[in-house]
């Protein structure tokens, strides 16, 4: 028999040996720290890029109010297309998300803004929307036989493309072009018209108002490297008519809210014509439209067409009308939606007519 323990004796339990974190634990902790740091850096570091992603496709009819002459309701819809443009520089994570998204486009700030500050380009975009609305009303009412009077005080430069003839000659944003070769310039469209009447390489004497002081610059045209003017003479500026005033015989209000830029011009024009005529221009279908327009009814490029095609398709459009040079871009995202390119308002009306739309009544 074992002897009993003495009262003063103590039996201690075995204490396990202390050990540090295992290698796997250390690896997970290290990875976690790296991910936290990467997340912070990814959120805080901003990159010099502009992101374009699909916007909305909404009925143009809701933006237009006509007072005076009778207006008509129609079964179909003309859709205004928009693109969402990033506001400010994107962080790393937003950049990567857009770069991996097939429906988004990422371009460098310098390519998009040129040498103009972003806020100035945004202000110019708002001004161009206002001018686009006036041009749309002018083109529509002129087509319907009304007489329109346009007045302005020159072409204010909103943007100068880097390396362009205008940049080399010293034209700057906010300069107001008031003459070319001694002939007065009162409207924006007169600049392009004057340049394109002469061959590439022609030197023009351009009168400019810069902060209230007048000067002249010699600008030698070059062949446009891309876009609708590719190969044709150009200066390389974006401009808007200074103090544009238009007298309309019909009271038409276009209120597109926070939409900016000139790309809704053709859609506004077609909608005004549709509202002022009894026939249904769309033939009852949903037709998406994008394109800049001038008072004479010429249709110009707008950009962001792939993203607009995505929006148009999602809205159920069966036909998309775009400027001719942007047909390929639109078709790349159009799926089964039909895409047709146009150069003028008359061509757009002809496209609608071929797709089941009603003809216009005879002009006034």
C-alpha positions, 0 to 999 in steps of 0.5 A: 500500500502506498504511503499517504501524502504528508499534509505539507506536500503539494502535487502540481499539474504539468504546465505546457511549454509556451510556443509562439505563433505558427508559420501559417499564422504569421503568413496569414497575419502578414497577408492581412496587413498587406491587404489592409495597406493595399486597400488604403493605398488603392482608395487614396491614390488617384490616377490621371484618367477619365472613365466613360461608362454607360449612362441612360436612355430616356424619352426626349419628349419629357424634356421639351415643352412647346407653346403656341402651335398645336403639338401632337402625341405619338406612340413611339419614342425618340431616346436621348442617350447619355454617358457617365463621365467620372467626376474627378480622378478615379482611385486605383480600385475604380480604375481597375474596375473600369479597365476590366469592364468591357462596357467602359472606356478609360483614357488619359486626362491629357487626351481628354482635357487637352491643355484646359483645366477640367472645370473649364471643360465642364463649364464649356460642356454646359455652354455647348448644351445650351447652344446645342438646344438653340441649334436643334430648335433652329434646325427643326423650325427651319426644316418646317419652313419657319424663318430663324435669325441667329446672332453672336459675337464670335467663337469662344475657344473652350479647348485647344487640342495639344499639338494642333495648328491652333496650339502651335499658333498660340490660341488659348482657351477663352480666346474669342475668334472675331475674324478670319482673313478680315471677314467677321466671325459671329458664330462658332460654325463660321470658323470650321466653314472658313477653314474648310474652304481652303486646302490643308496648309493654308495660313489664315489671319485670325483676329482674336479678342483676349481679355478685352484686347484684340490681336491677330494670330497666323494659324496654318491648317493641318489635316485632321488626324481622326474623327469626322474631319479626318484628312480635312483641314482643321485648326484643332479647337472646340468652341461655342458662340459668344453671346448667342441670341436666336429669335424663334417664331415658336416658343419651345423650351428644352430642359434636359436637367443636368445633361451637358454637352452637344450630343443631344442635338439631333435627338432634340431636333427630331423630337421637335419635328415629331411634336409639331407634325401629325405623323409618327416619325418613329412608326411607333418604335423606340429609336435611340439617337445621338449626334451634334447638330448645327443650325443648318442641319449638319450632324457631327460626332459626339464620342462615347457611342459604345457606352450609348449603344449599351444604354440604348439596347438596355432600353429596348431600342430597335434602331440607333441613329449615329453620326457616320464616323461612329457607326463602327463603334456603335455596332461593337456594342449594339447586339441585334439593334440596328445601327445607321449612320447619318451626316444630316438631318435630312438623312436622319429623317430618311432613315426614320421613313425607311423604318416605318416612320411617317413622311413630313407634311409639305413645308410652310 
